[in-house]
Amino acid sequence: MLYNMMNGGYDSFTQVLISFFAYATIIFVMLPVHEYAHAFTAVKLGDPTPRGYGRLTLNPMAHLDLIGSLMIFLIGFGYAKPVPVNPHNFRSRRKGMALTAFAGPLSNLLMAILSVGLFRLYLLFSGGVFDPVNLRFDSERTIYVYMVLILIFARINVTLAVFNLLPIPPLDGSRIFSSILPYRWTAWIDRYFLVVQIALFALIFTGTLEKPISLMVNGIMAIFGFNIR
């Protein structure tokens, strides 16, 4: 879990508190911003559908799915309600759908970059010391700032971005790749959508995707200057 990525141990209550805060952050911050980014981009590209459904908002209640939110707390994986989009309102349907789909993962990457920037500012103005290779800190306060800004906000946002960019329906990556794939390929994917979706859930629950996603996330975090093991 998140707290195991750092030197030193914590009591069970602290571990539970950290996990709860992480999941709450996903549900009430990361997912709403992700879905709002989809809605905002679609509206800007000429599709008023998200506005009509009340999705052009950062209010978490407009985006959260009850079952998907409970799944995040219970099994660490879940989802929000997809933003309704009418591609016929775009000047270019394929380009419009690709840009709208990409906006969600992009918002997560931007939140991660913002979080990393805030942590750097904290170190600059607090005089804190941080060793990104050995994960050593000069104070307990720096440890908790690191946990919140890097392990929770930055790393989880990067993970959400990487996961959603996978070219597997119903993830955003499938809509992005559909804009460059031949129509016959996208038609096949649409035809067997349910089968592909079941396969995706199987990959998630068997842990098959965990290692490749972790490698990609670690690579991005290393670019940010954090070699999290």
HELIX and SHEET records of a PDB file:
HELIX    1   1 LEU A    2  MET A    5  5                                   4    
HELIX    2   2 SER A   12  THR A   25  1                                  14    
HELIX    3   3 ILE A   26  MET A   30  3                                   5    
HELIX    4   4 LEU A   31  LYS A   44  1                                  14    
HELIX    5   5 THR A   49  GLY A   52  1                                   4    
HELIX    6   6 PRO A   60  HIS A   63  1                                   4    
HELIX    7   7 LEU A   66  ILE A   75  1                                  10    
HELIX    8   8 PRO A   87  ASN A   89  5                                   3    
HELIX    9   9 ARG A   93  SER A  126  1                                  34    
HELIX   10  10 GLU A  140  TYR A  146  1                                   7    
HELIX   11  11 MET A  147  ALA A  154  3                                   8    
HELIX   12  12 ARG A  155  ASN A  164  1                                  10    
HELIX   13  13 ASP A  172  SER A  178  1                                   7    
HELIX   14  14 TYR A  183  ARG A  191  1                                   9    
HELIX   15  15 PHE A  193  PHE A  205  1                                  13    
HELIX   16  16 GLU A  210  PHE A  224  1                                  15    
SHEET    1   A 2 PHE A 130  ASP A 131  0                                        
SHEET    2   A 2 ARG A 136  PHE A 137 -1                                        
END                                                                             
